[in-house]
Amino acid sequence: MNHELPPVPPPKIESPSHNGHPGLVRDVIHKTHLWAHALAISRFYRFGEAGNFMYTIGKSILEGAVLYTMFTMAETEYKVAAVLGVLTKYVYPGITFVSSIKVSSFVDHLERFAEKHRQLQKLINGLTLVGVGQALGAAMLVLCYPPFFSSCFGSLSFSKYLLIVLYLLHHIFDGSAQVAEGRVWFKLIEIKLRHGNLSRISQNFWGIHAMSQNIQLILGLTLLWSTTLITGLFRDHLDAGVMWAIVLLGTLLTGISKFCLPLAWHLRLRHDTKTSGDS
């Protein structure tokens, strides 16, 4: 007898729409848990991230309050909004180019030292310079806030050129400091987390670093647009107390943010690093 076997049914292929999102959600939750775990067990990383988040919060609310009002003033009163836009578009790439080359040379020079503690000390000093640059950048930006700028420089005949110079200095100080900070901070956590003694953290270094950047990105955009909305509501009352509170808080947080880790290092962490190596 000729018995024919029934055809084998094709394997079921699940739609990505039913299988992709839960996996992504689980991955985000897992990476967030690892990031929180790194904060909990490493004081070094905790102080560094505290400075990063202070900068994200301060810079976002400061830009949300100043940029919208500054460009409005530049367009309606001084007719130089286009010049400020050109500065943003064409000057910043040059700042990035020069800063990245200088910082890369600095990091290459550090890697010649075999002693990790000496590398950390040099990088902490570099982070202190980053803090100075970002503080100066915040000061230049707050000087462009219309009530402040008008009261201090509005009567000068060259006030519109001064506005351009202040905004350019803001980009030079803050832009170069951001480029340097990205490379210096990455090298710091590479030494402390990726090549440190905390095995679970070192095995998930890239996921932790990416999760931190994503959280800061979402937080920064949320605060930037929220503050811009508030500024739009108060556009006719920029000297109101709530606006000055936002501007001064943003300036303060931005100015002191990158000194958190250097201060903690000089007071406590460098001694812990010499003894334990994994703090």
Beta strands, then each sheet from edge to edge (+ up, - down):
end
